[in-house]
Amino acid sequence: MKVLLIGGGAREHAIAEVLKNNPSVKLYTVMKNRNPGIYRISEKVSLKPETDIEAVKSFAKEINPDIAVIGPEAPLGVGMADALWDMGIPTVGPKKRPAQIETSKEFMRKLMEKYNIKGSVKYASFNTYDGVEEFIDSLSEEGIDVVVKPVGLTGGKGVKVVGEQLKDNEEAKKYAKEIFEKNIGGGKVVIEEKLVGVEFTLHGFVDGKNIVFTPAVQDHPHAYEGDEGPITGGMGSFSCPDHKLPFLTDRDLEEAKEIMRDTVEAIRKEVGPYQGILYGQFMLTVDGPKIVEYNARFGDPEAMNILPLLKNDFVEVCEAIVDGTLDKINLEFEKKASVCKYVAPKGYPTDPVKGEVIKVDEKKIRETGALLYYASVDERDGKLYLTGSRSVAVVGVSESIEECERIVEEAIKYIEGKVFHRRDIGKIELIRKRVEMMKKLRES
């Protein structure tokens, strides 16, 4: 079976590995940099931009794949799934219009409002700066701080929150003006109320009408330990053996699933069926789960927590997504914990080191029991070079979070270069901090 994979990051390395668990799979990949982990298990690789529709179509004509899997959001935003389906290639990844659930924060908020979906927040969208100050002032009068979001894609780094990246609502106004002036994320803005609580993520496989859920995961978007520093694409994540999280009740989890089910149905009614992976980023508040944003693909790093636990043949899951038969599959995951930590260039995300060599001792890492996924590195002349974004993901899978975290820390010792990672991800002290926060919020 020939599978076309689009993307060359750690998420796609994880996807490639689970695809290759099926011995009949021959993997063909389009990626912009030479990811060594994906490269060595691919039959053939096209080193082209992942958003270059004509290049992907040309490669697809050459290899004639049975199915395609799109990893990142950018190809979805330009209509890569539409182009592949038009060629008769079933594709895991939503078409351009359904993918707006991620590529346009304005579309997402308006959809939730129109279909009266739980988990909505106070918001307003703006094509110009006119009205921005008045809306922020109206929320300020209610004692509400704001979040400023470019409407389009910014690689997970465009959102700024009052009390974190922004000092107050006055700074929020300045940042909103900057988005228009610099055309950040398309030069449109969504202003939302700031939610208070603990974040978590939930993924679902979607076949157009059915959605089947994966274990819940918690990401850590801040660059530095103690949840300090700028927002990144995600410095690491963890999941629990019971597939919940310590601060989530059964009711919280079921409500989050209901929100995602309703969203899938709303997308179908509004722009057509959604086929692929849907990622819900939630804030657990005293009023229950609220949607922070949706992604139209696997989260990165969350994919590295979820996919190693999958007991099913991932190829069969992909076929069910494109065939509309997910309701015929009994999706199962190992009852184990997982911890993922990213190794990133020093200075990431604001001023990252680039072009420097990073050394990875794969043999020693494997001996620790850890899993290794290459991300934004480029392999040239037998050496690995930093490209400026997150470089390598290391994952531990075991019976407990504590053991997973220990495995990861032991493995990271064998990665050398001008890099850093968050040591506190998966530490019991940080998890207890989340639990205590939710306990205090609920008591208040």
C-alpha positions as CSV (number, residue, x, y, z in Angstrom):
1,M,0.0,0.0,0.0
2,K,1.4,3.4,-1.0
3,V,0.9,6.2,1.4
4,L,1.8,9.9,0.6
5,L,2.8,11.8,3.7
6,I,3.0,15.6,3.6
7,G,5.1,17.3,6.3
8,G,8.5,16.9,7.8
9,G,8.3,17.7,11.5
10,A,8.2,15.6,14.7
11,R,4.4,15.2,14.3
12,E,4.9,13.8,10.9
13,H,7.8,11.6,12.1
14,A,5.3,10.1,14.6
15,I,2.7,9.6,11.9
16,A,5.3,8.0,9.6
17,E,6.4,5.6,12.4
18,V,2.8,4.4,13.1
19,L,2.0,4.1,9.4
20,K,5.1,1.9,9.0
21,N,3.9,-0.4,11.8
22,N,1.9,-1.9,9.0
23,P,4.4,-4.0,7.0
24,S,2.5,-3.5,3.7
25,V,3.0,0.3,3.8
26,K,5.4,1.9,1.4
27,L,5.9,5.5,2.5
28,Y,6.4,8.5,0.1
29,T,7.0,11.9,1.7
30,V,7.0,15.6,0.7
31,M,8.9,17.8,3.2
32,K,10.8,21.1,3.0
33,N,13.8,19.9,5.1
34,R,15.4,16.5,5.2
35,N,14.1,15.0,8.4
36,P,16.4,12.0,9.0
37,G,13.8,10.0,10.8
38,I,11.2,10.2,8.1
39,Y,13.8,10.1,5.3
40,R,15.2,6.7,6.3
41,I,11.8,5.0,6.3
42,S,10.5,6.5,3.1
43,E,10.7,4.9,-0.3
44,K,11.2,8.3,-1.9
45,V,11.2,11.9,-0.7
46,S,10.4,15.1,-2.5
47,L,12.2,18.0,-0.8
48,K,9.7,20.7,-1.8
49,P,7.6,23.3,0.2
50,E,4.6,21.5,1.8
51,T,2.3,24.2,0.5
52,D,3.4,23.9,-3.2
53,I,0.3,22.3,-4.6
54,E,1.8,21.8,-8.1
55,A,4.9,20.1,-6.7
56,V,2.8,17.8,-4.6
57,K,0.5,16.9,-7.5
58,S,3.5,16.2,-9.7
59,F,5.0,13.9,-7.0
60,A,1.6,12.2,-6.5
61,K,1.3,11.5,-10.3
62,E,4.7,9.9,-10.2
63,I,4.1,7.6,-7.2
64,N,0.3,7.0,-7.6
65,P,-0.5,6.7,-3.8
66,D,-3.5,4.8,-2.5
67,I,-4.1,7.4,0.3
68,A,-2.5,10.7,1.5
69,V,-2.0,12.0,5.0
70,I,-1.5,15.7,5.6
71,G,0.4,16.6,8.8
72,P,0.7,20.4,9.2
73,E,-1.9,23.1,9.0
74,A,-0.3,25.3,6.2
75,P,-1.0,22.8,3.3
76,L,-4.6,22.4,4.6
77,G,-5.0,26.2,4.4
78,V,-4.0,26.4,0.8
79,G,-6.4,23.6,-0.3
80,M,-4.0,20.6,-0.6
81,A,-6.7,18.1,0.4
82,D,-9.0,19.5,-2.3
83,A,-6.3,19.1,-4.9
84,L,-5.5,15.5,-3.9
85,W,-9.2,14.5,-3.7
86,D,-9.6,16.0,-7.2
87,M,-6.9,13.6,-8.4
88,G,-8.8,10.7,-6.9
89,I,-6.5,10.3,-3.9
90,P,-8.4,9.8,-0.6
91,T,-6.9,12.2,1.9
92,V,-6.8,12.4,5.7
93,G,-7.0,16.1,6.3
94,P,-9.9,18.4,5.8
95,K,-10.5,20.4,2.6
96,K,-9.9,24.1,2.6
97,R,-13.4,25.2,3.7
98,P,-13.8,22.9,6.6
99,A,-10.1,23.6,7.6
100,Q,-11.2,27.2,8.3
101,I,-12.0,25.9,11.8
102,E,-8.2,26.5,12.3
103,T,-7.1,28.8,9.5
104,S,-9.7,31.5,10.4
105,K,-10.3,32.2,14.1
106,E,-13.1,34.5,12.9
107,F,-14.8,31.6,11.1
108,M,-14.4,29.4,14.2
109,R,-16.0,31.9,16.6
110,K,-18.8,32.8,14.3
111,L,-19.6,29.1,13.7
112,M,-19.8,28.4,17.4
113,E,-22.0,31.5,17.9
114,K,-24.3,30.7,15.0
115,Y,-24.9,27.1,16.1
116,N,-25.1,27.9,19.8
117,I,-22.3,25.6,20.7
118,K,-21.3,25.3,24.3
119,G,-17.8,26.6,25.2
120,S,-18.2,29.9,23.4
121,V,-16.7,33.1,24.8
122,K,-17.2,36.9,24.4
123,Y,-15.5,38.1,21.3
124,A,-15.5,40.5,18.4
125,S,-13.6,40.4,15.0
126,F,-12.2,43.4,13.2
127,N,-11.0,44.0,9.6
128,T,-9.7,47.5,10.6
129,Y,-8.7,49.1,13.9
130,D,-12.0,51.0,14.0
131,G,-13.9,49.7,17.0
132,V,-11.1,47.8,18.7
133,E,-10.5,50.3,21.5
134,E,-14.2,50.6,22.2
135,F,-14.7,46.8,22.5
136,I,-11.6,46.4,24.7
137,D,-12.9,49.2,26.9
138,S,-16.3,47.6,27.2
139,L,-14.8,44.4,28.5
140,S,-12.5,46.4,30.8
141,E,-15.6,48.0,32.4
142,E,-16.8,44.4,33.2
143,G,-13.4,43.7,34.8
144,I,-12.4,41.4,31.9
145,D,-8.9,41.2,30.5
146,V,-8.5,40.3,26.8
147,V,-6.7,38.0,24.4
148,V,-5.6,39.4,21.1
149,K,-5.4,37.0,18.1
150,P,-4.5,37.4,14.5
151,V,-7.3,35.8,12.5
152,G,-5.0,33.7,10.3
153,L,-2.2,31.2,10.9
154,T,0.9,32.3,12.8
155,G,2.6,29.0,13.7
156,G,1.2,29.1,17.2
157,K,3.1,32.3,18.1
158,G,0.7,35.2,17.3
159,V,-1.7,35.0,20.2
160,K,-1.0,37.4,23.1
161,V,-2.7,37.4,26.5
162,V,-3.1,40.2,29.0
163,G,-1.2,39.2,32.2
164,E,1.3,37.2,30.2
165,Q,2.7,38.7,27.0
166,L,0.8,41.9,27.5
167,K,0.8,44.0,30.7
168,D,-2.7,45.3,30.5
169,N,-5.6,46.1,28.1
170,E,-3.9,49.2,26.9
171,E,-1.0,47.1,25.6
172,A,-3.6,44.9,24.0
173,K,-4.7,47.8,22.0
174,K,-1.2,48.5,20.8
175,Y,-0.7,44.9,19.8
176,A,-4.0,44.9,17.8
177,K,-2.8,48.0,16.0
178,E,0.6,46.2,15.2
179,I,-1.3,43.2,13.7
180,F,-3.0,45.6,11.2
181,E,0.2,47.6,10.5
182,K,2.4,44.5,10.0
183,N,-0.3,42.3,8.4
184,I,0.3,39.6,11.0
185,G,-1.8,36.5,10.3
186,G,-3.6,38.1,7.4
187,G,-3.9,41.5,9.1
188,K,-7.3,40.8,10.8
189,V,-7.9,40.6,14.5
190,V,-10.1,38.7,17.0
191,I,-10.4,40.1,20.5
192,E,-11.6,37.6,23.1
193,E,-12.2,37.6,26.8
194,K,-9.4,36.0,28.7
195,L,-10.3,32.7,30.2
196,V,-9.1,31.7,33.7
197,G,-8.4,28.0,34.4
198,V,-6.3,25.1,33.3
199,E,-5.7,24.2,29.6
200,F,-6.1,20.7,28.1
201,T,-6.4,19.3,24.6
202,L,-8.6,16.6,23.1
203,H,-8.3,15.0,19.7
204,G,-10.8,13.3,17.6
205,F,-10.6,11.2,14.4
206,V,-13.4,12.5,12.1
207,D,-14.9,10.8,9.0
208,G,-17.4,13.5,8.0
209,K,-20.1,12.5,10.5
210,N,-18.6,10.3,13.2
211,I,-15.9,11.4,15.7
212,V,-13.9,9.0,17.8
213,F,-11.8,10.4,20.7
214,T,-8.2,9.9,21.8
215,P,-6.8,10.3,25.3
216,A,-6.8,13.8,26.8
217,V,-3.4,15.6,26.8
218,Q,-1.9,18.7,28.5
219,D,0.4,20.9,26.4
220,H,2.9,23.4,27.8
221,P,3.1,26.3,25.4
222,H,5.3,28.7,27.5
223,A,9.0,28.6,26.6
224,Y,10.4,28.4,30.1
225,E,9.9,26.4,33.3
226,G,7.2,27.5,35.7
227,D,5.0,28.5,32.7
228,E,7.1,31.6,32.1
229,G,8.2,33.3,28.9
230,P,6.7,33.7,25.4
231,I,4.2,31.3,23.8
232,T,5.7,28.7,21.6
233,G,4.4,25.9,19.4
234,G,4.5,23.7,22.5
235,M,7.5,22.7,24.7
236,G,6.1,19.3,25.7
237,S,3.0,17.5,27.0
238,F,1.8,14.6,29.1
239,S,-1.1,12.1,29.2
240,C,-2.3,9.7,31.9
241,P,-2.9,5.9,32.0
242,D,-6.7,6.5,32.5
243,H,-6.8,8.7,29.4
244,K,-8.1,11.7,31.5
245,L,-6.1,14.3,33.4
246,P,-5.8,14.8,37.2
247,F,-7.8,18.0,37.2
248,L,-10.5,16.7,34.8
249,T,-13.8,15.2,36.0
250,D,-15.7,12.7,33.9
251,R,-18.3,15.4,33.4
252,D,-15.7,17.9,32.2
253,L,-14.4,15.4,29.7
254,E,-17.9,14.4,28.4
255,E,-18.8,18.1,28.0
256,A,-15.6,18.7,26.0
257,K,-16.6,15.7,23.7
258,E,-20.1,17.1,23.3
259,I,-18.7,20.5,22.2
260,M,-16.5,18.8,19.6
261,R,-19.4,16.6,18.3
262,D,-21.5,19.7,17.9
263,T,-18.7,21.4,16.1
264,V,-18.3,18.6,13.6
265,E,-22.0,18.7,12.8
266,A,-21.9,22.5,12.5
267,I,-19.0,22.4,10.1
268,R,-20.9,19.8,8.0
269,K,-23.9,22.0,7.8
270,E,-21.9,25.2,7.1
271,V,-19.2,24.2,4.6
272,G,-19.4,20.4,4.1
273,P,-18.0,17.3,5.8
274,Y,-14.8,17.4,7.8
275,Q,-12.5,14.4,7.3
276,G,-9.3,14.2,9.3
277,I,-8.1,15.0,12.8
278,L,-9.8,17.6,14.9
279,Y,-7.9,19.1,17.9
280,G,-9.8,21.0,20.5
281,Q,-7.8,23.2,22.8
282,F,-9.8,23.8,25.9
283,M,-9.6,26.0,29.0
284,L,-11.2,24.3,32.0
285,T,-13.0,27.1,33.8
286,V,-15.3,27.2,36.8
287,D,-18.1,27.1,34.2
288,G,-16.8,24.0,32.5
289,P,-14.6,23.6,29.4
290,K,-14.4,26.6,27.0
291,I,-12.8,26.4,23.6
292,V,-9.6,28.4,23.2
293,E,-9.1,27.4,19.6
294,Y,-9.4,24.4,17.2
295,N,-6.7,22.9,15.0
296,A,-7.4,21.0,11.9
297,R,-4.7,18.3,12.4
298,F,-2.8,16.6,15.2
299,G,-1.3,18.8,17.8
300,D,2.4,19.0,18.0
301,P,3.6,17.8,20.5
302,E,0.4,16.0,21.5
303,A,0.7,13.6,18.5
304,M,3.7,12.1,20.1
305,N,1.7,11.3,23.3
306,I,-1.2,9.8,21.4
307,L,0.1,7.8,18.5
308,P,2.6,5.6,20.4
309,L,-0.4,4.5,22.5
310,L,-2.6,3.5,19.6
311,K,-3.4,-0.2,19.5
312,N,-5.2,-0.2,16.2
313,D,-3.5,-0.3,12.8
314,F,-3.3,3.4,11.9
315,V,-3.7,2.6,8.2
316,E,-7.1,1.1,8.9
317,V,-8.0,4.2,11.0
318,C,-7.0,6.4,8.0
319,E,-9.1,4.3,5.6
320,A,-12.1,4.6,7.9
321,I,-11.7,8.4,8.0
322,V,-11.8,8.7,4.2
323,D,-14.5,6.0,3.8
324,G,-16.8,7.4,6.5
325,T,-16.7,4.2,8.5
326,L,-15.2,5.2,11.8
327,D,-18.3,3.9,13.6
328,K,-17.2,0.4,12.5
329,I,-13.9,0.6,14.3
330,N,-13.3,-0.1,18.0
331,L,-10.5,2.5,18.7
332,E,-8.2,1.4,21.5
333,F,-5.2,3.0,23.3
334,E,-2.7,1.5,25.7
335,K,-3.6,2.2,29.3
336,K,-0.2,3.9,29.9
337,A,1.1,7.3,30.6
338,S,3.3,9.4,28.3
339,V,5.5,12.4,28.6
340,C,6.9,14.4,25.7
341,K,9.6,17.1,25.9
342,Y,11.0,19.2,23.1
343,V,14.6,20.1,22.7
344,A,14.8,23.6,21.1
345,P,17.5,26.0,19.9
346,K,18.7,28.4,22.6
347,G,16.8,31.7,22.1
348,Y,13.6,30.0,20.8
349,P,11.1,31.3,20.0
350,T,12.1,35.0,19.8
351,D,15.7,34.8,18.7
352,P,16.7,31.2,18.1
353,V,20.1,29.9,17.2
354,K,20.2,28.7,13.5
355,G,22.7,26.8,11.4
356,E,24.5,25.2,14.3
357,V,25.2,21.4,14.6
358,I,23.1,19.3,16.9
359,K,24.4,15.9,17.9
360,V,21.9,13.1,18.7
361,D,23.1,9.7,19.9
362,E,20.2,7.6,18.8
363,K,21.7,4.3,20.0
364,K,22.0,5.6,23.6
365,I,18.6,7.2,23.5
366,R,17.0,3.9,22.4
367,E,18.8,2.1,25.3
368,T,16.9,4.4,27.8
369,G,13.6,3.2,26.4
370,A,12.7,6.6,25.1
371,L,11.1,7.3,21.7
372,L,12.8,10.0,19.5
373,Y,11.1,12.1,16.8
374,Y,13.1,14.6,14.7
375,A,11.5,18.0,14.1
376,S,13.0,21.2,12.6
377,V,16.4,19.9,11.8
378,D,18.1,19.6,8.4
379,E,20.4,16.7,7.6
380,R,23.3,17.7,5.3
381,D,26.6,15.8,4.7
382,G,25.9,13.4,7.6
383,K,25.3,16.2,10.1
384,L,22.2,17.6,11.7
385,Y,21.7,21.4,11.7
386,L,19.3,23.6,13.8
387,T,16.8,25.5,11.6
388,G,15.5,27.8,14.3
389,S,12.4,26.0,15.5
390,R,11.8,23.1,17.9
391,S,14.5,20.5,17.0
392,V,13.9,17.1,18.6
393,A,11.0,15.5,20.6
394,V,11.8,12.9,23.2
395,V,8.9,10.7,24.6
396,G,8.7,8.3,27.5
397,V,5.8,5.7,27.6
398,S,5.3,3.7,30.8
399,E,3.0,2.8,33.6
400,S,3.3,6.1,35.4
401,I,4.0,9.8,34.6
402,E,6.9,9.8,37.0
403,E,8.6,6.9,35.2
404,C,7.9,8.5,31.8
405,E,9.5,11.8,32.9
406,R,12.6,10.0,34.2
407,I,13.0,8.1,30.9
408,V,12.9,11.4,29.0
409,E,15.4,13.2,31.1
410,E,17.8,10.3,30.9
411,A,17.5,10.3,27.1
412,I,17.9,14.0,26.6
413,K,21.5,13.7,28.1
414,Y,22.5,12.2,24.8
415,I,21.5,15.3,22.8
416,E,24.2,17.9,22.5
417,G,24.3,21.4,21.0
418,K,23.1,25.0,21.6
419,V,19.7,23.8,22.8
420,F,17.5,23.8,25.9
421,H,14.3,22.1,27.2
422,R,11.7,22.5,29.9
423,R,12.7,20.1,32.7
424,D,9.5,20.6,34.6
425,I,7.1,19.1,32.1
426,G,5.7,15.8,33.6
427,K,7.0,16.7,37.1
428,I,4.5,15.9,39.8
429,E,5.0,19.3,41.4
430,L,3.8,21.1,38.2
431,I,0.9,18.7,37.8
432,R,-0.1,19.3,41.5
433,K,0.0,23.0,40.8
434,R,-2.6,22.6,38.1
435,V,-4.8,20.4,40.3
436,E,-4.6,23.0,43.2
437,M,-5.5,25.8,40.8
438,M,-8.7,24.1,39.7
439,K,-9.5,23.2,43.3
440,K,-9.2,26.8,44.4
441,L,-11.2,28.1,41.4
442,R,-14.0,25.6,42.1
443,E,-14.1,26.4,45.8
444,S,-14.3,30.1,45.1
